[in-house]
Amino acid sequence: MSITVTVKLFAVFQEAYKVPELVLIFPPKTPVSAIFDRLIQDHPELEKWRNVTQFGINLEFVTPDTEIRDQDEIVLIPPVSGG
């Protein structure tokens, strides 16, 4: 059995993938942090953002060990600068 999630990409993640979102498949009971691991497999340069990226599931901030569920919408939120 597997679960399918939509990962919304912003800032450095969207720049790396050149698309606004990804649809990924994971085994059940996968922590949201595993999504970051998957992105780093494709784009190792994203590793530098690991300790400063926050996670959101279905519009709520969550901790990295929160388990994802089928059809969740995941966001990876890198630090944002502006002015």
PDB file of N, CA, C and O in Angstrom:
ATOM      1  N   MET A   1       0.844  -1.183   0.000  1.00  0.00           N
ATOM      2  CA  MET A   1       0.000   0.000   0.000  1.00  0.00           C
ATOM      3  C   MET A   1       0.887   1.244   0.000  1.00  0.00           C
ATOM      4  O   MET A   1       1.988   1.227   0.551  1.00  0.00           O
ATOM      5  N   SER A   2       0.413   2.302  -0.607  1.00  0.00           N
ATOM      6  CA  SER A   2       1.183   3.540  -0.644  1.00  0.00           C
ATOM      7  C   SER A   2       0.239   4.728  -0.522  1.00  0.00           C
ATOM      8  O   SER A   2      -0.974   4.604  -0.690  1.00  0.00           O
ATOM      9  N   ILE A   3       0.829   5.883  -0.224  1.00  0.00           N
ATOM     10  CA  ILE A   3       0.061   7.113  -0.145  1.00  0.00           C
ATOM     11  C   ILE A   3       0.622   8.109  -1.153  1.00  0.00           C
ATOM     12  O   ILE A   3       1.816   8.110  -1.455  1.00  0.00           O
ATOM     13  N   THR A   4      -0.255   8.945  -1.658  1.00  0.00           N
ATOM     14  CA  THR A   4       0.117   9.955  -2.644  1.00  0.00           C
ATOM     15  C   THR A   4      -0.105  11.331  -2.030  1.00  0.00           C
ATOM     16  O   THR A   4      -1.166  11.616  -1.474  1.00  0.00           O
ATOM     17  N   VAL A   5       0.906  12.172  -2.140  1.00  0.00           N
ATOM     18  CA  VAL A   5       0.799  13.536  -1.609  1.00  0.00           C
ATOM     19  C   VAL A   5       1.184  14.536  -2.691  1.00  0.00           C
ATOM     20  O   VAL A   5       1.928  14.218  -3.619  1.00  0.00           O
ATOM     21  N   THR A   6       0.667  15.738  -2.555  1.00  0.00           N
ATOM     22  CA  THR A   6       1.049  16.848  -3.423  1.00  0.00           C
ATOM     23  C   THR A   6       1.981  17.747  -2.634  1.00  0.00           C
ATOM     24  O   THR A   6       1.664  18.156  -1.517  1.00  0.00           O
ATOM     25  N   VAL A   7       3.128  18.052  -3.214  1.00  0.00           N
ATOM     26  CA  VAL A   7       4.115  18.910  -2.557  1.00  0.00           C
ATOM     27  C   VAL A   7       4.170  20.229  -3.311  1.00  0.00           C
ATOM     28  O   VAL A   7       4.575  20.278  -4.473  1.00  0.00           O
ATOM     29  N   LYS A   8       3.760  21.290  -2.642  1.00  0.00           N
ATOM     30  CA  LYS A   8       3.819  22.633  -3.220  1.00  0.00           C
ATOM     31  C   LYS A   8       5.231  23.173  -3.039  1.00  0.00           C
ATOM     32  O   LYS A   8       5.783  23.130  -1.939  1.00  0.00           O
ATOM     33  N   LEU A   9       5.808  23.675  -4.109  1.00  0.00           N
ATOM     34  CA  LEU A   9       7.189  24.150  -4.074  1.00  0.00           C
ATOM     35  C   LEU A   9       7.234  25.674  -4.127  1.00  0.00           C
ATOM     36  O   LEU A   9       6.516  26.304  -4.903  1.00  0.00           O
ATOM     37  N   PHE A  10       8.084  26.248  -3.295  1.00  0.00           N
ATOM     38  CA  PHE A  10       8.267  27.693  -3.256  1.00  0.00           C
ATOM     39  C   PHE A  10       9.754  28.012  -3.273  1.00  0.00           C
ATOM     40  O   PHE A  10      10.589  27.180  -2.919  1.00  0.00           O
ATOM     41  N   ALA A  11      10.065  29.221  -3.687  1.00  0.00           N
ATOM     42  CA  ALA A  11      11.420  29.782  -3.623  1.00  0.00           C
ATOM     43  C   ALA A  11      12.480  28.821  -4.160  1.00  0.00           C
ATOM     44  O   ALA A  11      12.399  28.396  -5.313  1.00  0.00           O
ATOM     45  N   VAL A  12      13.474  28.475  -3.336  1.00  0.00           N
ATOM     46  CA  VAL A  12      14.601  27.662  -3.819  1.00  0.00           C
ATOM     47  C   VAL A  12      14.148  26.300  -4.340  1.00  0.00           C
ATOM     48  O   VAL A  12      14.764  25.754  -5.256  1.00  0.00           O
ATOM     49  N   PHE A  13      13.078  25.747  -3.766  1.00  0.00           N
ATOM     50  CA  PHE A  13      12.600  24.440  -4.221  1.00  0.00           C
ATOM     51  C   PHE A  13      11.992  24.537  -5.619  1.00  0.00           C
ATOM     52  O   PHE A  13      12.232  23.683  -6.473  1.00  0.00           O
ATOM     53  N   GLN A  14      11.209  25.579  -5.838  1.00  0.00           N
ATOM     54  CA  GLN A  14      10.620  25.774  -7.162  1.00  0.00           C
ATOM     55  C   GLN A  14      11.696  26.105  -8.193  1.00  0.00           C
ATOM     56  O   GLN A  14      11.610  25.678  -9.344  1.00  0.00           O
ATOM     57  N   GLU A  15      12.701  26.862  -7.781  1.00  0.00           N
ATOM     58  CA  GLU A  15      13.801  27.171  -8.695  1.00  0.00           C
ATOM     59  C   GLU A  15      14.538  25.896  -9.103  1.00  0.00           C
ATOM     60  O   GLU A  15      14.936  25.756 -10.259  1.00  0.00           O
ATOM     61  N   ALA A  16      14.723  24.972  -8.169  1.00  0.00           N
ATOM     62  CA  ALA A  16      15.443  23.735  -8.466  1.00  0.00           C
ATOM     63  C   ALA A  16      14.651  22.845  -9.423  1.00  0.00           C
ATOM     64  O   ALA A  16      15.215  22.274 -10.356  1.00  0.00           O
ATOM     65  N   TYR A  17      13.345  22.728  -9.188  1.00  0.00           N
ATOM     66  CA  TYR A  17      12.523  21.804  -9.981  1.00  0.00           C
ATOM     67  C   TYR A  17      11.891  22.430 -11.217  1.00  0.00           C
ATOM     68  O   TYR A  17      11.510  21.718 -12.146  1.00  0.00           O
ATOM     69  N   LYS A  18      11.776  23.760 -11.237  1.00  0.00           N
ATOM     70  CA  LYS A  18      11.168  24.476 -12.360  1.00  0.00           C
ATOM     71  C   LYS A  18       9.686  24.153 -12.545  1.00  0.00           C
ATOM     72  O   LYS A  18       9.148  24.301 -13.642  1.00  0.00           O
ATOM     73  N   VAL A  19       9.032  23.714 -11.477  1.00  0.00           N
ATOM     74  CA  VAL A  19       7.586  23.469 -11.480  1.00  0.00           C
ATOM     75  C   VAL A  19       7.029  23.933 -10.129  1.00  0.00           C
ATOM     76  O   VAL A  19       7.772  23.994  -9.149  1.00  0.00           O
ATOM     77  N   PRO A  20       5.720  24.263 -10.064  1.00  0.00           N
ATOM     78  CA  PRO A  20       5.155  24.738  -8.802  1.00  0.00           C
ATOM     79  C   PRO A  20       4.776  23.638  -7.810  1.00  0.00           C
ATOM     80  O   PRO A  20       4.599  23.910  -6.623  1.00  0.00           O
ATOM     81  N   GLU A  21       4.649  22.393  -8.291  1.00  0.00           N
ATOM     82  CA  GLU A  21       4.303  21.316  -7.370  1.00  0.00           C
ATOM     83  C   GLU A  21       4.719  19.961  -7.914  1.00  0.00           C
ATOM     84  O   GLU A  21       4.931  19.785  -9.114  1.00  0.00           O
ATOM     85  N   LEU A  22       4.829  19.007  -6.993  1.00  0.00           N
ATOM     86  CA  LEU A  22       5.160  17.624  -7.332  1.00  0.00           C
ATOM     87  C   LEU A  22       4.101  16.714  -6.725  1.00  0.00           C
ATOM     88  O   LEU A  22       3.525  17.035  -5.685  1.00  0.00           O
ATOM     89  N   VAL A  23       3.845  15.585  -7.369  1.00  0.00           N
ATOM     90  CA  VAL A  23       3.011  14.544  -6.788  1.00  0.00           C
ATOM     91  C   VAL A  23       3.937  13.363  -6.516  1.00  0.00           C
ATOM     92  O   VAL A  23       4.546  12.815  -7.435  1.00  0.00           O
ATOM     93  N   LEU A  24       4.038  12.974  -5.231  1.00  0.00           N
ATOM     94  CA  LEU A  24       4.974  11.928  -4.827  1.00  0.00           C
ATOM     95  C   LEU A  24       4.245  10.798  -4.114  1.00  0.00           C
ATOM     96  O   LEU A  24       3.178  10.992  -3.532  1.00  0.00           O
ATOM     97  N   ILE A  25       4.839   9.623  -4.173  1.00  0.00           N
ATOM     98  CA  ILE A  25       4.269   8.439  -3.531  1.00  0.00           C
ATOM     99  C   ILE A  25       5.238   7.946  -2.454  1.00  0.00           C
ATOM    100  O   ILE A  25       6.444   7.844  -2.680  1.00  0.00           O
ATOM    101  N   PHE A  26       4.683   7.644  -1.287  1.00  0.00           N
ATOM    102  CA  PHE A  26       5.461   7.179  -0.143  1.00  0.00           C
ATOM    103  C   PHE A  26       4.739   6.012   0.523  1.00  0.00           C
ATOM    104  O   PHE A  26       3.543   5.815   0.309  1.00  0.00           O
ATOM    105  N   PRO A  27       5.470   5.236   1.334  1.00  0.00           N
ATOM    106  CA  PRO A  27       4.795   4.215   2.134  1.00  0.00           C
ATOM    107  C   PRO A  27       4.025   4.869   3.289  1.00  0.00           C
ATOM    108  O   PRO A  27       4.348   5.991   3.679  1.00  0.00           O
ATOM    109  N   PRO A  28       3.023   4.193   3.834  1.00  0.00           N
ATOM    110  CA  PRO A  28       2.312   4.731   5.006  1.00  0.00           C
ATOM    111  C   PRO A  28       3.276   4.978   6.163  1.00  0.00           C
ATOM    112  O   PRO A  28       4.344   4.372   6.246  1.00  0.00           O
ATOM    113  N   LYS A  29       2.872   5.878   7.048  1.00  0.00           N
ATOM    114  CA  LYS A  29       3.621   6.225   8.262  1.00  0.00           C
ATOM    115  C   LYS A  29       4.953   6.931   7.966  1.00  0.00           C
ATOM    116  O   LYS A  29       5.863   6.916   8.795  1.00  0.00           O
ATOM    117  N   THR A  30       5.059   7.540   6.796  1.00  0.00           N
ATOM    118  CA  THR A  30       6.258   8.295   6.435  1.00  0.00           C
ATOM    119  C   THR A  30       6.214   9.667   7.105  1.00  0.00           C
ATOM    120  O   THR A  30       5.186  10.341   7.047  1.00  0.00           O
ATOM    121  N   PRO A  31       7.313  10.097   7.743  1.00  0.00           N
ATOM    122  CA  PRO A  31       7.334  11.449   8.318  1.00  0.00           C
ATOM    123  C   PRO A  31       7.496  12.493   7.211  1.00  0.00           C
ATOM    124  O   PRO A  31       8.093  12.220   6.170  1.00  0.00           O
ATOM    125  N   VAL A  32       6.967  13.670   7.447  1.00  0.00           N
ATOM    126  CA  VAL A  32       7.032  14.734   6.446  1.00  0.00           C
ATOM    127  C   VAL A  32       8.484  15.073   6.095  1.00  0.00           C
ATOM    128  O   VAL A  32       8.756  15.508   4.976  1.00  0.00           O
ATOM    129  N   SER A  33       9.405  14.885   7.019  1.00  0.00           N
ATOM    130  CA  SER A  33      10.818  15.178   6.739  1.00  0.00           C
ATOM    131  C   SER A  33      11.373  14.301   5.615  1.00  0.00           C
ATOM    132  O   SER A  33      12.351  14.680   4.972  1.00  0.00           O
ATOM    133  N   ALA A  34      10.770  13.142   5.369  1.00  0.00           N
ATOM    134  CA  ALA A  34      11.234  12.257   4.293  1.00  0.00           C
ATOM    135  C   ALA A  34      11.026  12.894   2.919  1.00  0.00           C
ATOM    136  O   ALA A  34      11.713  12.543   1.960  1.00  0.00           O
ATOM    137  N   ILE A  35      10.094  13.816   2.828  1.00  0.00           N
ATOM    138  CA  ILE A  35       9.897  14.520   1.555  1.00  0.00           C
ATOM    139  C   ILE A  35      11.140  15.343   1.243  1.00  0.00           C
ATOM    140  O   ILE A  35      11.598  15.381   0.101  1.00  0.00           O
ATOM    141  N   PHE A  36      11.679  15.995   2.257  1.00  0.00           N
ATOM    142  CA  PHE A  36      12.905  16.766   2.054  1.00  0.00           C
ATOM    143  C   PHE A  36      14.034  15.844   1.606  1.00  0.00           C
ATOM    144  O   PHE A  36      14.808  16.190   0.714  1.00  0.00           O
ATOM    145  N   ASP A  37      14.125  14.667   2.229  1.00  0.00           N
ATOM    146  CA  ASP A  37      15.150  13.694   1.829  1.00  0.00           C
ATOM    147  C   ASP A  37      15.010  13.331   0.352  1.00  0.00           C
ATOM    148  O   ASP A  37      16.009  13.223  -0.359  1.00  0.00           O
ATOM    149  N   ARG A  38      13.790  13.145  -0.101  1.00  0.00           N
ATOM    150  CA  ARG A  38      13.552  12.802  -1.511  1.00  0.00           C
ATOM    151  C   ARG A  38      13.995  13.939  -2.422  1.00  0.00           C
ATOM    152  O   ARG A  38      14.597  13.696  -3.468  1.00  0.00           O
ATOM    153  N   LEU A  39      13.705  15.175  -2.037  1.00  0.00           N
ATOM    154  CA  LEU A  39      14.098  16.314  -2.876  1.00  0.00           C
ATOM    155  C   LEU A  39      15.617  16.420  -2.961  1.00  0.00           C
ATOM    156  O   LEU A  39      16.160  16.769  -4.010  1.00  0.00           O
ATOM    157  N   ILE A  40      16.302  16.121  -1.859  1.00  0.00           N
ATOM    158  CA  ILE A  40      17.761  16.187  -1.856  1.00  0.00           C
ATOM    159  C   ILE A  40      18.361  15.098  -2.750  1.00  0.00           C
ATOM    160  O   ILE A  40      19.424  15.306  -3.335  1.00  0.00           O
ATOM    161  N   GLN A  41      17.706  13.956  -2.865  1.00  0.00           N
ATOM    162  CA  GLN A  41      18.188  12.923  -3.789  1.00  0.00           C
ATOM    163  C   GLN A  41      18.238  13.468  -5.210  1.00  0.00           C
ATOM    164  O   GLN A  41      19.179  13.192  -5.953  1.00  0.00           O
ATOM    165  N   ASP A  42      17.221  14.242  -5.586  1.00  0.00           N
ATOM    166  CA  ASP A  42      17.160  14.816  -6.933  1.00  0.00           C
ATOM    167  C   ASP A  42      18.035  16.052  -7.081  1.00  0.00           C
ATOM    168  O   ASP A  42      18.622  16.281  -8.139  1.00  0.00           O
ATOM    169  N   HIS A  43      18.121  16.847  -6.020  1.00  0.00           N
ATOM    170  CA  HIS A  43      18.842  18.125  -6.064  1.00  0.00           C
ATOM    171  C   HIS A  43      19.678  18.287  -4.793  1.00  0.00           C
ATOM    172  O   HIS A  43      19.243  18.952  -3.852  1.00  0.00           O
ATOM    173  N   PRO A  44      20.876  17.686  -4.754  1.00  0.00           N
ATOM    174  CA  PRO A  44      21.716  17.737  -3.543  1.00  0.00           C
ATOM    175  C   PRO A  44      22.022  19.151  -3.048  1.00  0.00           C
ATOM    176  O   PRO A  44      22.314  19.338  -1.867  1.00  0.00           O
ATOM    177  N   GLU A  45      21.961  20.132  -3.921  1.00  0.00           N
ATOM    178  CA  GLU A  45      22.250  21.505  -3.507  1.00  0.00           C
ATOM    179  C   GLU A  45      21.218  22.037  -2.506  1.00  0.00           C
ATOM    180  O   GLU A  45      21.467  23.050  -1.852  1.00  0.00           O
ATOM    181  N   LEU A  46      20.076  21.376  -2.377  1.00  0.00           N
ATOM    182  CA  LEU A  46      19.059  21.816  -1.422  1.00  0.00           C
ATOM    183  C   LEU A  46      19.395  21.440   0.021  1.00  0.00           C
ATOM    184  O   LEU A  46      18.745  21.921   0.950  1.00  0.00           O
ATOM    185  N   GLU A  47      20.387  20.598   0.216  1.00  0.00           N
ATOM    186  CA  GLU A  47      20.769  20.156   1.570  1.00  0.00           C
ATOM    187  C   GLU A  47      21.015  21.338   2.508  1.00  0.00           C
ATOM    188  O   GLU A  47      20.680  21.268   3.690  1.00  0.00           O
ATOM    189  N   LYS A  48      21.593  22.412   1.995  1.00  0.00           N
ATOM    190  CA  LYS A  48      21.916  23.557   2.853  1.00  0.00           C
ATOM    191  C   LYS A  48      20.686  24.212   3.471  1.00  0.00           C
ATOM    192  O   LYS A  48      20.813  25.000   4.408  1.00  0.00           O
ATOM    193  N   TRP A  49      19.497  23.896   2.958  1.00  0.00           N
ATOM    194  CA  TRP A  49      18.262  24.474   3.473  1.00  0.00           C
ATOM    195  C   TRP A  49      17.579  23.580   4.512  1.00  0.00           C
ATOM    196  O   TRP A  49      16.541  23.957   5.056  1.00  0.00           O
ATOM    197  N   ARG A  50      18.149  22.397   4.797  1.00  0.00           N
ATOM    198  CA  ARG A  50      17.493  21.421   5.687  1.00  0.00           C
ATOM    199  C   ARG A  50      17.134  22.004   7.059  1.00  0.00           C
ATOM    200  O   ARG A  50      15.995  21.862   7.504  1.00  0.00           O
ATOM    201  N   ASN A  51      18.068  22.642   7.719  1.00  0.00           N
ATOM    202  CA  ASN A  51      17.840  23.076   9.100  1.00  0.00           C
ATOM    203  C   ASN A  51      17.018  24.348   9.232  1.00  0.00           C
ATOM    204  O   ASN A  51      16.681  24.751  10.345  1.00  0.00           O
ATOM    205  N   VAL A  52      16.693  24.982   8.123  1.00  0.00           N
ATOM    206  CA  VAL A  52      15.936  26.234   8.190  1.00  0.00           C
ATOM    207  C   VAL A  52      14.589  26.151   7.477  1.00  0.00           C
ATOM    208  O   VAL A  52      13.866  27.145   7.397  1.00  0.00           O
ATOM    209  N   THR A  53      14.250  24.980   6.963  1.00  0.00           N
ATOM    210  CA  THR A  53      12.985  24.798   6.261  1.00  0.00           C
ATOM    211  C   THR A  53      11.918  24.306   7.227  1.00  0.00           C
ATOM    212  O   THR A  53      12.148  23.392   8.018  1.00  0.00           O
ATOM    213  N   GLN A  54      10.748  24.929   7.150  1.00  0.00           N
ATOM    214  CA  GLN A  54       9.613  24.491   7.958  1.00  0.00           C
ATOM    215  C   GLN A  54       8.674  23.667   7.071  1.00  0.00           C
ATOM    216  O   GLN A  54       8.707  23.762   5.844  1.00  0.00           O
ATOM    217  N   PHE A  55       7.841  22.860   7.725  1.00  0.00           N
ATOM    218  CA  PHE A  55       6.914  22.000   7.013  1.00  0.00           C
ATOM    219  C   PHE A  55       5.478  22.379   7.334  1.00  0.00           C
ATOM    220  O   PHE A  55       5.156  22.755   8.461  1.00  0.00           O
ATOM    221  N   GLY A  56       4.629  22.274   6.334  1.00  0.00           N
ATOM    222  CA  GLY A  56       3.199  22.463   6.533  1.00  0.00           C
ATOM    223  C   GLY A  56       2.446  21.323   5.878  1.00  0.00           C
ATOM    224  O   GLY A  56       2.816  20.853   4.802  1.00  0.00           O
ATOM    225  N   ILE A  57       1.385  20.884   6.538  1.00  0.00           N
ATOM    226  CA  ILE A  57       0.493  19.873   5.972  1.00  0.00           C
ATOM    227  C   ILE A  57      -0.918  20.445   6.029  1.00  0.00           C
ATOM    228  O   ILE A  57      -1.416  20.808   7.095  1.00  0.00           O
ATOM    229  N   ASN A  58      -1.550  20.518   4.864  1.00  0.00           N
ATOM    230  CA  ASN A  58      -2.938  21.013   4.781  1.00  0.00           C
ATOM    231  C   ASN A  58      -3.113  22.348   5.515  1.00  0.00           C
ATOM    232  O   ASN A  58      -4.038  22.522   6.308  1.00  0.00           O
ATOM    233  N   LEU A  59      -2.204  23.279   5.230  1.00  0.00           N
ATOM    234  CA  LEU A  59      -2.245  24.656   5.725  1.00  0.00           C
ATOM    235  C   LEU A  59      -1.962  24.803   7.221  1.00  0.00           C
ATOM    236  O   LEU A  59      -2.290  25.835   7.807  1.00  0.00           O
ATOM    237  N   GLU A  60      -1.361  23.795   7.845  1.00  0.00           N
ATOM    238  CA  GLU A  60      -0.955  23.900   9.245  1.00  0.00           C
ATOM    239  C   GLU A  60       0.522  23.579   9.375  1.00  0.00           C
ATOM    240  O   GLU A  60       1.007  22.614   8.785  1.00  0.00           O
ATOM    241  N   PHE A  61       1.242  24.390  10.151  1.00  0.00           N
ATOM    242  CA  PHE A  61       2.643  24.079  10.430  1.00  0.00           C
ATOM    243  C   PHE A  61       2.718  22.797  11.244  1.00  0.00           C
ATOM    244  O   PHE A  61       1.905  22.568  12.140  1.00  0.00           O
ATOM    245  N   VAL A  62       3.704  21.963  10.922  1.00  0.00           N
ATOM    246  CA  VAL A  62       3.881  20.695  11.633  1.00  0.00           C
ATOM    247  C   VAL A  62       5.358  20.478  11.928  1.00  0.00           C
ATOM    248  O   VAL A  62       6.221  21.144  11.357  1.00  0.00           O
ATOM    249  N   THR A  63       5.638  19.541  12.824  1.00  0.00           N
ATOM    250  CA  THR A  63       7.019  19.187  13.124  1.00  0.00           C
ATOM    251  C   THR A  63       7.521  18.180  12.083  1.00  0.00           C
ATOM    252  O   THR A  63       6.718  17.499  11.446  1.00  0.00           O
ATOM    253  N   PRO A  64       8.841  18.083  11.909  1.00  0.00           N
ATOM    254  CA  PRO A  64       9.395  17.193  10.886  1.00  0.00           C
ATOM    255  C   PRO A  64       9.015  15.722  11.053  1.00  0.00           C
ATOM    256  O   PRO A  64       9.048  14.965  10.083  1.00  0.00           O
ATOM    257  N   ASP A  65       8.658  15.313  12.262  1.00  0.00           N
ATOM    258  CA  ASP A  65       8.325  13.905  12.466  1.00  0.00           C
ATOM    259  C   ASP A  65       6.831  13.594  12.284  1.00  0.00           C
ATOM    260  O   ASP A  65       6.408  12.456  12.492  1.00  0.00           O
ATOM    261  N   THR A  66       6.034  14.595  11.899  1.00  0.00           N
ATOM    262  CA  THR A  66       4.608  14.376  11.652  1.00  0.00           C
ATOM    263  C   THR A  66       4.420  13.442  10.464  1.00  0.00           C
ATOM    264  O   THR A  66       5.034  13.637   9.415  1.00  0.00           O
ATOM    265  N   GLU A  67       3.577  12.433  10.622  1.00  0.00           N
ATOM    266  CA  GLU A  67       3.340  11.474   9.539  1.00  0.00           C
ATOM    267  C   GLU A  67       2.414  12.072   8.489  1.00  0.00           C
ATOM    268  O   GLU A  67       1.423  12.729   8.808  1.00  0.00           O
ATOM    269  N   ILE A  68       2.762  11.827   7.227  1.00  0.00           N
ATOM    270  CA  ILE A  68       1.911  12.272   6.136  1.00  0.00           C
ATOM    271  C   ILE A  68       0.820  11.229   5.894  1.00  0.00           C
ATOM    272  O   ILE A  68       0.978  10.053   6.225  1.00  0.00           O
ATOM    273  N   ARG A  69      -0.290  11.688   5.308  1.00  0.00           N
ATOM    274  CA  ARG A  69      -1.412  10.801   5.001  1.00  0.00           C
ATOM    275  C   ARG A  69      -1.770  10.940   3.532  1.00  0.00           C
ATOM    276  O   ARG A  69      -1.412  11.921   2.882  1.00  0.00           O
ATOM    277  N   ASP A  70      -2.473   9.956   3.025  1.00  0.00           N
ATOM    278  CA  ASP A  70      -2.873   9.958   1.626  1.00  0.00           C
ATOM    279  C   ASP A  70      -3.638  11.241   1.289  1.00  0.00           C
ATOM    280  O   ASP A  70      -4.527  11.661   2.030  1.00  0.00           O
ATOM    281  N   GLN A  71      -3.282  11.846   0.175  1.00  0.00           N
ATOM    282  CA  GLN A  71      -3.910  13.053  -0.365  1.00  0.00           C
ATOM    283  C   GLN A  71      -3.565  14.333   0.403  1.00  0.00           C
ATOM    284  O   GLN A  71      -4.180  15.370   0.157  1.00  0.00           O
ATOM    285  N   ASP A  72      -2.606  14.286   1.319  1.00  0.00           N
ATOM    286  CA  ASP A  72      -2.174  15.505   2.004  1.00  0.00           C
ATOM    287  C   ASP A  72      -1.555  16.478   1.012  1.00  0.00           C
ATOM    288  O   ASP A  72      -0.988  16.081  -0.006  1.00  0.00           O
ATOM    289  N   GLU A  73      -1.678  17.763   1.334  1.00  0.00           N
ATOM    290  CA  GLU A  73      -0.968  18.800   0.586  1.00  0.00           C
ATOM    291  C   GLU A  73       0.150  19.290   1.502  1.00  0.00           C
ATOM    292  O   GLU A  73      -0.091  19.792   2.600  1.00  0.00           O
ATOM    293  N   ILE A  74       1.365  19.131   1.022  1.00  0.00           N
ATOM    294  CA  ILE A  74       2.558  19.442   1.805  1.00  0.00           C
ATOM    295  C   ILE A  74       3.193  20.713   1.257  1.00  0.00           C
ATOM    296  O   ILE A  74       3.256  20.908   0.043  1.00  0.00           O
ATOM    297  N   VAL A  75       3.659  21.570   2.143  1.00  0.00           N
ATOM    298  CA  VAL A  75       4.470  22.710   1.717  1.00  0.00           C
ATOM    299  C   VAL A  75       5.790  22.681   2.474  1.00  0.00           C
ATOM    300  O   VAL A  75       5.839  22.377   3.665  1.00  0.00           O
ATOM    301  N   LEU A  76       6.847  23.001   1.760  1.00  0.00           N
ATOM    302  CA  LEU A  76       8.163  23.182   2.363  1.00  0.00           C
ATOM    303  C   LEU A  76       8.425  24.676   2.318  1.00  0.00           C
ATOM    304  O   LEU A  76       8.418  25.287   1.249  1.00  0.00           O
ATOM    305  N   ILE A  77       8.656  25.256   3.482  1.00  0.00           N
ATOM    306  CA  ILE A  77       8.745  26.710   3.580  1.00  0.00           C
ATOM    307  C   ILE A  77      10.167  27.096   3.946  1.00  0.00           C
ATOM    308  O   ILE A  77      10.566  27.008   5.107  1.00  0.00           O
ATOM    309  N   PRO A  78      10.936  27.530   2.937  1.00  0.00           N
ATOM    310  CA  PRO A  78      12.308  27.971   3.216  1.00  0.00           C
ATOM    311  C   PRO A  78      12.255  29.375   3.837  1.00  0.00           C
ATOM    312  O   PRO A  78      11.216  30.034   3.791  1.00  0.00           O
ATOM    313  N   PRO A  79      13.362  29.826   4.410  1.00  0.00           N
ATOM    314  CA  PRO A  79      13.379  31.181   4.948  1.00  0.00           C
ATOM    315  C   PRO A  79      13.137  32.185   3.826  1.00  0.00           C
ATOM    316  O   PRO A  79      13.569  31.986   2.691  1.00  0.00           O
ATOM    317  N   VAL A  80      12.452  33.246   4.158  1.00  0.00           N
ATOM    318  CA  VAL A  80      12.113  34.258   3.162  1.00  0.00           C
ATOM    319  C   VAL A  80      12.721  35.572   3.609  1.00  0.00           C
ATOM    320  O   VAL A  80      12.595  35.977   4.764  1.00  0.00           O
ATOM    321  N   SER A  81      13.383  36.228   2.670  1.00  0.00           N
ATOM    322  CA  SER A  81      13.890  37.561   2.977  1.00  0.00           C
ATOM    323  C   SER A  81      13.163  38.534   2.078  1.00  0.00           C
ATOM    324  O   SER A  81      12.682  38.167   1.006  1.00  0.00           O
ATOM    325  N   GLY A  82      13.090  39.723   2.502  1.00  0.00           N
ATOM    326  CA  GLY A  82      12.403  40.714   1.691  1.00  0.00           C
ATOM    327  C   GLY A  82      12.534  42.083   2.298  1.00  0.00           C
ATOM    328  O   GLY A  82      13.230  42.288   3.293  1.00  0.00           O
ATOM    329  N   GLY A  83      11.862  42.998   1.686  1.00  0.00           N
ATOM    330  CA  GLY A  83      11.941  44.331   2.240  1.00  0.00           C
ATOM    331  C   GLY A  83      11.137  45.275   1.412  1.00  0.00           C
ATOM    332  O   GLY A  83      11.075  46.465   1.718  1.00  0.00           O
TER     333      GLY A  83
END
